[in-house]
Amino acid sequence: MATQIARLMVPRAKALECKPEDTIAQVAQVMKTRRVGSVVVVEGDRPVGIVTQTDMVNKVIVDGHSTARPVKDIMTTTLITLPANASKNDVTATLQKHHIHHLVIVDPTTKAYVGLCSTWDFARAALAEGSSWEYTEQWKKEIAFS
Protein backbone atom coordinates (compact mmCIF):
# COMPACT_ATOMS: atom_id res chain seq x y z
CA MET A 1 0.00 0.00 0.00
CA ALA A 2 1.36 3.41 -0.92
CA THR A 3 2.48 5.43 2.06
CA GLN A 4 0.45 8.48 1.10
CA ILE A 5 -2.90 6.73 0.95
CA ALA A 6 -2.12 4.72 4.07
CA ARG A 7 -1.58 7.97 5.96
CA LEU A 8 -4.86 9.43 4.74
CA MET A 9 -7.40 6.66 4.92
CA VAL A 10 -9.20 5.34 7.95
CA PRO A 11 -8.45 1.60 8.01
CA ARG A 12 -11.39 -0.80 7.96
CA ALA A 13 -10.74 -1.79 11.58
CA LYS A 14 -11.54 1.81 12.64
CA ALA A 15 -14.10 2.80 9.99
CA LEU A 16 -17.78 2.20 10.50
CA GLU A 17 -19.57 -0.47 8.53
CA CYS A 18 -22.91 -2.19 8.56
CA LYS A 19 -24.78 -4.99 6.82
CA PRO A 20 -27.41 -4.37 4.13
CA GLU A 21 -30.16 -5.70 6.40
CA ASP A 22 -29.37 -3.35 9.32
CA THR A 23 -32.14 -0.82 9.77
CA ILE A 24 -31.88 2.79 8.72
CA ALA A 25 -32.55 3.77 12.35
CA GLN A 26 -29.64 1.64 13.60
CA VAL A 27 -27.23 3.12 11.07
CA ALA A 28 -28.41 6.69 11.70
CA GLN A 29 -27.92 6.24 15.45
CA VAL A 30 -24.36 4.96 14.96
CA MET A 31 -23.57 7.86 12.62
CA LYS A 32 -24.88 10.33 15.20
CA THR A 33 -23.12 8.71 18.14
CA ARG A 34 -19.78 8.38 16.36
CA ARG A 35 -20.15 11.76 14.60
CA VAL A 36 -19.40 10.44 11.12
CA GLY A 37 -20.79 11.30 7.72
CA SER A 38 -20.84 7.84 6.20
CA VAL A 39 -21.01 4.11 6.84
CA VAL A 40 -19.78 1.51 4.37
CA VAL A 41 -22.23 -1.33 3.73
CA VAL A 42 -20.46 -4.68 3.46
CA GLU A 43 -21.24 -8.30 2.70
CA GLY A 44 -18.35 -10.38 3.97
CA ASP A 45 -15.22 -8.46 2.98
CA ARG A 46 -16.78 -6.72 -0.03
CA PRO A 47 -18.19 -3.20 -0.01
CA VAL A 48 -21.66 -3.24 -1.60
CA GLY A 49 -22.76 0.29 -0.80
CA ILE A 50 -22.31 3.39 1.29
CA VAL A 51 -24.78 5.38 3.35
CA THR A 52 -24.03 9.05 3.78
CA GLN A 53 -25.66 11.96 5.53
CA THR A 54 -26.91 13.02 2.10
CA ASP A 55 -28.63 9.65 1.65
CA MET A 56 -30.27 10.08 5.05
CA VAL A 57 -31.56 13.56 4.20
CA ASN A 58 -32.66 12.90 0.63
CA LYS A 59 -34.05 9.40 0.96
CA VAL A 60 -35.34 9.28 4.52
CA ILE A 61 -36.37 12.81 5.41
CA VAL A 62 -37.35 14.12 1.96
CA ASP A 63 -38.60 10.90 0.32
CA GLY A 64 -40.11 9.57 3.55
CA HIS A 65 -38.56 6.10 3.80
CA SER A 66 -39.35 4.45 7.12
CA THR A 67 -36.37 4.16 9.45
CA ALA A 68 -37.49 0.57 10.16
CA ARG A 69 -36.56 -0.43 6.61
CA PRO A 70 -33.19 -2.00 5.80
CA VAL A 71 -30.34 0.33 4.95
CA LYS A 72 -29.99 -1.43 1.57
CA ASP A 73 -33.12 0.47 0.52
CA ILE A 74 -31.33 3.83 0.73
CA MET A 75 -27.63 3.04 0.30
CA THR A 76 -25.72 4.33 -2.69
CA THR A 77 -24.81 1.21 -4.66
CA THR A 78 -22.72 2.80 -7.38
CA LEU A 79 -19.54 2.83 -5.34
CA ILE A 80 -16.60 4.93 -6.37
CA THR A 81 -13.53 3.01 -5.22
CA LEU A 82 -9.78 3.17 -5.58
CA PRO A 83 -7.18 0.51 -4.88
CA ALA A 84 -5.15 0.80 -1.70
CA ASN A 85 -2.02 1.43 -3.75
CA ALA A 86 -3.49 4.59 -5.33
CA SER A 87 -1.59 7.83 -4.89
CA LYS A 88 -2.74 10.87 -3.00
CA ASN A 89 -3.22 12.58 -6.37
CA ASP A 90 -5.46 9.72 -7.56
CA VAL A 91 -7.67 10.18 -4.52
CA THR A 92 -7.84 13.94 -4.99
CA ALA A 93 -8.71 13.62 -8.68
CA THR A 94 -11.40 11.02 -7.97
CA LEU A 95 -13.05 13.09 -5.23
CA GLN A 96 -13.11 16.10 -7.56
CA LYS A 97 -14.29 14.24 -10.65
CA HIS A 98 -17.24 12.60 -8.92
CA HIS A 99 -18.08 15.45 -6.50
CA ILE A 100 -18.03 13.12 -3.52
CA HIS A 101 -16.75 13.39 0.04
CA HIS A 102 -16.13 9.70 0.86
CA LEU A 103 -14.07 7.23 -1.13
CA VAL A 104 -14.02 3.49 -0.45
CA ILE A 105 -10.52 2.01 -0.63
CA VAL A 106 -10.17 -1.62 -1.73
CA ASP A 107 -7.43 -4.22 -1.98
CA PRO A 108 -5.99 -3.95 -5.51
CA THR A 109 -6.16 -7.72 -6.05
CA THR A 110 -9.15 -9.04 -4.13
CA LYS A 111 -11.29 -5.87 -4.17
CA ALA A 112 -11.91 -6.42 -0.45
CA TYR A 113 -12.78 -3.32 1.57
CA VAL A 114 -9.68 -2.04 3.40
CA GLY A 115 -10.49 1.55 4.32
CA LEU A 116 -12.28 4.82 3.76
CA CYS A 117 -10.88 8.19 2.75
CA SER A 118 -12.78 11.45 3.04
CA THR A 119 -12.18 15.12 2.40
CA TRP A 120 -11.82 15.51 6.18
CA ASP A 121 -8.98 12.98 6.15
CA PHE A 122 -7.17 15.24 3.67
CA ALA A 123 -7.81 18.27 5.86
CA ARG A 124 -6.44 16.50 8.96
CA ALA A 125 -3.35 15.39 7.02
CA ALA A 126 -2.72 18.92 5.77
CA LEU A 127 -2.99 20.31 9.31
CA ALA A 128 -0.65 17.62 10.62
CA GLU A 129 1.87 18.63 7.96
CA GLY A 130 1.76 22.23 9.18
CA SER A 131 -0.74 23.85 6.81
CA SER A 132 -2.81 26.66 8.24
CA TRP A 133 -6.50 26.12 9.02
CA GLU A 134 -7.48 28.71 6.39
CA TYR A 135 -5.45 26.94 3.71
CA THR A 136 -6.89 23.57 4.74
CA GLU A 137 -10.49 24.81 4.60
CA GLN A 138 -9.92 26.35 1.16
CA TRP A 139 -8.26 23.16 -0.08
CA LYS A 140 -11.14 21.05 1.23
CA LYS A 141 -13.64 23.24 -0.64
CA GLU A 142 -11.64 22.95 -3.84
CA ILE A 143 -11.44 19.16 -3.57
CA ALA A 144 -15.08 18.64 -2.72
CA PHE A 145 -16.76 21.18 -4.92
CA SER A 146 -14.61 21.68 -8.04
C-alpha positions as CSV (number, residue, x, y, z in Angstrom):
1,M,0.0,0.0,0.0
2,A,1.4,3.4,-0.9
3,T,2.5,5.4,2.1
4,Q,0.5,8.5,1.1
5,I,-2.9,6.7,0.9
6,A,-2.1,4.7,4.1
7,R,-1.6,8.0,6.0
8,L,-4.9,9.4,4.7
9,M,-7.4,6.7,4.9
10,V,-9.2,5.3,8.0
11,P,-8.4,1.6,8.0
12,R,-11.4,-0.8,8.0
13,A,-10.7,-1.8,11.6
14,K,-11.5,1.8,12.6
15,A,-14.1,2.8,10.0
16,L,-17.8,2.2,10.5
17,E,-19.6,-0.5,8.5
18,C,-22.9,-2.2,8.6
19,K,-24.8,-5.0,6.8
20,P,-27.4,-4.4,4.1
21,E,-30.2,-5.7,6.4
22,D,-29.4,-3.4,9.3
23,T,-32.1,-0.8,9.8
24,I,-31.9,2.8,8.7
25,A,-32.5,3.8,12.3
26,Q,-29.6,1.6,13.6
27,V,-27.2,3.1,11.1
28,A,-28.4,6.7,11.7
29,Q,-27.9,6.2,15.4
30,V,-24.4,5.0,15.0
31,M,-23.6,7.9,12.6
32,K,-24.9,10.3,15.2
33,T,-23.1,8.7,18.1
34,R,-19.8,8.4,16.4
35,R,-20.1,11.8,14.6
36,V,-19.4,10.4,11.1
37,G,-20.8,11.3,7.7
38,S,-20.8,7.8,6.2
39,V,-21.0,4.1,6.8
40,V,-19.8,1.5,4.4
41,V,-22.2,-1.3,3.7
42,V,-20.5,-4.7,3.5
43,E,-21.2,-8.3,2.7
44,G,-18.4,-10.4,4.0
45,D,-15.2,-8.5,3.0
46,R,-16.8,-6.7,0.0
47,P,-18.2,-3.2,0.0
48,V,-21.7,-3.2,-1.6
49,G,-22.8,0.3,-0.8
50,I,-22.3,3.4,1.3
51,V,-24.8,5.4,3.3
52,T,-24.0,9.1,3.8
53,Q,-25.7,12.0,5.5
54,T,-26.9,13.0,2.1
55,D,-28.6,9.7,1.6
56,M,-30.3,10.1,5.0
57,V,-31.6,13.6,4.2
58,N,-32.7,12.9,0.6
59,K,-34.1,9.4,1.0
60,V,-35.3,9.3,4.5
61,I,-36.4,12.8,5.4
62,V,-37.3,14.1,2.0
63,D,-38.6,10.9,0.3
64,G,-40.1,9.6,3.5
65,H,-38.6,6.1,3.8
66,S,-39.3,4.4,7.1
67,T,-36.4,4.2,9.5
68,A,-37.5,0.6,10.2
69,R,-36.6,-0.4,6.6
70,P,-33.2,-2.0,5.8
71,V,-30.3,0.3,4.9
72,K,-30.0,-1.4,1.6
73,D,-33.1,0.5,0.5
74,I,-31.3,3.8,0.7
75,M,-27.6,3.0,0.3
76,T,-25.7,4.3,-2.7
77,T,-24.8,1.2,-4.7
78,T,-22.7,2.8,-7.4
79,L,-19.5,2.8,-5.3
80,I,-16.6,4.9,-6.4
81,T,-13.5,3.0,-5.2
82,L,-9.8,3.2,-5.6
83,P,-7.2,0.5,-4.9
84,A,-5.2,0.8,-1.7
85,N,-2.0,1.4,-3.8
86,A,-3.5,4.6,-5.3
87,S,-1.6,7.8,-4.9
88,K,-2.7,10.9,-3.0
89,N,-3.2,12.6,-6.4
90,D,-5.5,9.7,-7.6
91,V,-7.7,10.2,-4.5
92,T,-7.8,13.9,-5.0
93,A,-8.7,13.6,-8.7
94,T,-11.4,11.0,-8.0
95,L,-13.1,13.1,-5.2
96,Q,-13.1,16.1,-7.6
97,K,-14.3,14.2,-10.6
98,H,-17.2,12.6,-8.9
99,H,-18.1,15.5,-6.5
100,I,-18.0,13.1,-3.5
101,H,-16.8,13.4,0.0
102,H,-16.1,9.7,0.9
103,L,-14.1,7.2,-1.1
104,V,-14.0,3.5,-0.4
105,I,-10.5,2.0,-0.6
106,V,-10.2,-1.6,-1.7
107,D,-7.4,-4.2,-2.0
108,P,-6.0,-3.9,-5.5
109,T,-6.2,-7.7,-6.1
110,T,-9.2,-9.0,-4.1
111,K,-11.3,-5.9,-4.2
112,A,-11.9,-6.4,-0.5
113,Y,-12.8,-3.3,1.6
114,V,-9.7,-2.0,3.4
115,G,-10.5,1.5,4.3
116,L,-12.3,4.8,3.8
117,C,-10.9,8.2,2.7
118,S,-12.8,11.5,3.0
119,T,-12.2,15.1,2.4
120,W,-11.8,15.5,6.2
121,D,-9.0,13.0,6.1
122,F,-7.2,15.2,3.7
123,A,-7.8,18.3,5.9
124,R,-6.4,16.5,9.0
125,A,-3.4,15.4,7.0
126,A,-2.7,18.9,5.8
127,L,-3.0,20.3,9.3
128,A,-0.6,17.6,10.6
129,E,1.9,18.6,8.0
130,G,1.8,22.2,9.2
131,S,-0.7,23.9,6.8
132,S,-2.8,26.7,8.2
133,W,-6.5,26.1,9.0
134,E,-7.5,28.7,6.4
135,Y,-5.4,26.9,3.7
136,T,-6.9,23.6,4.7
137,E,-10.5,24.8,4.6
138,Q,-9.9,26.3,1.2
139,W,-8.3,23.2,-0.1
140,K,-11.1,21.1,1.2
141,K,-13.6,23.2,-0.6
142,E,-11.6,22.9,-3.8
143,I,-11.4,19.2,-3.6
144,A,-15.1,18.6,-2.7
145,F,-16.8,21.2,-4.9
146,S,-14.6,21.7,-8.0
